[in-house]
């Protein structure tokens, strides 16, 4: 939904990676490895969520420092 916290999170996540392309290969490798290691999407999401939280933990200060807005 436009303007929702989930939309903000998705855009922040995307834009932080755009601003930090050096982080993209490691995140992509993590996702590939995880996809090959789990059999169902529920487990995939459960394992991936804490990694997303870590990215957001560094993306929030970046957003504040740069004046980022969705």
C-alpha positions, 0 to 999 in steps of 0.5 A: 500500500502506498505510504505504508511502513512496508512500502517504506521498508522495501524502498529503503532496502532497494535504495540502500543497495543501489547506493552500496553496490559493493554489498549486492554480490554478498547478499545475492550469494546468500540468497542463492545459497539459502535457496539451495539449502531449504525446500520451502518458501516458509523456511526461506523467509524465516531464515532471510528475515533476520538478514533483511533486518541487518541490512535495515539496521545499517540502512536507517542511519544511512537514510538519516544521514543522506536525507533519504525519503521514499 
